[in-house]
Amino acid sequence: MVSIPPRRSQANFSFGDSIKAFLLQPGLPFASILCEQHIRNVFRKHGCTMNGIYSTAIVLWAFMSQIMRDGKEAACQSAVARITAFFTLHGKSAPGADTGNYCRARAKLPEDALKELCLGVASEAEAKVESKWLWKSMHAKLIDGFTFKMPDTRKNQKEYPQHTAQKPGIGFPIARVLAVMSLATGCLLDATVGPFSGKETGETSLLRRLLKGFSAGDIVIADRFFCNYWLIAMFMKLNVHVCFRRKKGHTDFRTGKRLGKQDHLIQWYRPARPAWMSHEMYQSLPLVIELRELRYTVEAPGRKSGRVHLRLWFKASTPGLMLANSVATAFAL
């Protein structure tokens, strides 16, 4: 089996250490990278601009610093303390230690404005991407899902019901998020939120909402949960390259067209039409798709060697080992 050692630069880099160093700055670190006027312009379009001590920018800077911390540093009291330090550094009168005004101001931040601001920052970063940040001139986009819980209110329970295994009154509303991130910039390019359970609430269903955000020549990288015929076929229609981990199961590399050791071409036939798909969409997808499937081992210092099994689709021919090496070192699998 092919073994892929990590590059030295990748093995020594720690994103967590970079975040810690950034958050150690006094006051509100995000004030140095997120312009107050830009924040005001976005939130004004959504009818939400706060002035005074707890202005829109101050509250947002503090909120972002708060959610990136844990323990006592994530408490509202610590957030207000950082606001106080920020005002002191700038020679302004600091607010009191009471957290009530901050919490009420934070609750007024509209979700739509936050999303527009986030995607706007990502768009600006993407416009400045250098060619050396891309993989083989292709824009790698990472897909993953996660969940989060929220306060137990009637409104939250109605839109994002708690887990069905929990009895009423002892659980919390829970939502599922599907996010698309740029490997070149690390920015969140798009995201969608839905209930944790129910019809059409899975991660693959959420991803179908975001397909319009992908462009020809992109390469999509995701875990085995997304490795199904329908998503791969839809990305192929968009001329988007695909690199998914294969779902668990036995693979006979003696079948198909052999390209190398544990590396071959396979054919995937179109399954029966699922309930959510229209007849028109079903007929527009190919009867059979050809994929490249390979398996290799990733070695990392201080870690147990891991086996990675991929299914790939590339519009242009790409050596499988070169792709495996790039993916492995990118994610330090």
Secondary structure, 3 states (H helix, E strand, C coil): CEEECCCHHHHHCCHHHHHHHHHCCCCCHHHHCCCHHHHHHHHHHCCCCCCCCCCHHHHHHHHHHHHCCCHHHHCHHHHHHHHHHHHHHCCCCCCCCCCHHHHHHHHCCCHHHHHHHHHHHHHHHHHCCCHHHCECCECEEEEEEEEEECCCCHHHHHHCCCCCCCCCCCCCCEEEEEEEEECCCCCEEEEEEEECCCCCCCHHHHHHHCHHHCCCCCEEEECHHHCCHHHHHHHHHCCCEEEEECCCCCCCCCCCEEEECCEEEEEEECCCCCCCCCHHHHHHCCCEEEEEEEEEEECCCCCCCEEEEEEEECCCCCCHHHHHHHHHHHHCC
